């Protein structure tokens, strides 16, 4: 009896995870970008490759800006 409840609860947990995953994937394909899109980020990005490249460029720019800031602060001292 305990094994039946264990298997049943496992199946219920898998079903819940499946439904949640389906909702998340559906929201990504229908909604596109989230409403909390940062400024300067194009909402016309369509492929994961473009999104990845855009994120890499954004991180690279942030790192370069931070390095430039620390460089100018070091020059001021």
N, C-alpha and C positions, 0 to 999 in steps of 0.2 A: 504494500500500500504506500509506503514511504517513497519507494522508487517511482511509482506512478505520479505522485505529487511532484517529485523532483523533475521528472521528464516534462510534465505538464507546465510547470513554472518556467522551465528552460525554453519551451516552445513559445510561451507567452512573451518572455523577454526578447527572444529573437524576432517575434512578430512586431513588437513595439519598436525595436531598433530599425527594422525594415521599413516601417511606416514613416518613422522620423527621417530616415535617410532619403526615402522617396520624396518627402515634402521638401527637404533641403535641396535636392537636385532639381526638383521642379521649380523652385523659387529662383535658382541660379539661371536656368534657361529662359524663364519667362521674364523675370525682372531685370536681367542684365546686371548693371552695376548697382550697388547699394546707394541709398539716398545720401549716405555719409561720405560721398566721394570727395577727397581732398581737392582744394583749389589747384588749378593748373593741370589736372588730370583729365584727359579726354574721356568722355562717356561713350565714344564711338568705337572703343576697343572691342573687337569681336572674337579674336582667337586667344587661346591660352598662351601661345607663343608671344603674341603682341603684348599681352598683359605682363608676362614675365619680363620681357625686354623693357617695358615701361617701368616696372618696379626696380629692375637693375639700374636703369638710368637715374631714377629718383634717389636710390640709395647712394649711387656714385656721386651725384651732385651734393647730397647732404654731407657725405664724408669729405668731399673737396672743400665745401664751405666751412666745415668744422676745422679742417687742417689750415685753411687760410686764416681763419679767425685766431687760432692759437699762434700761428706764425706772426701775425701783426701784433698780438699781445706780447709775444716774446721780444719783438723788435722795439716795442715801447719801453721796455725795462732797461 
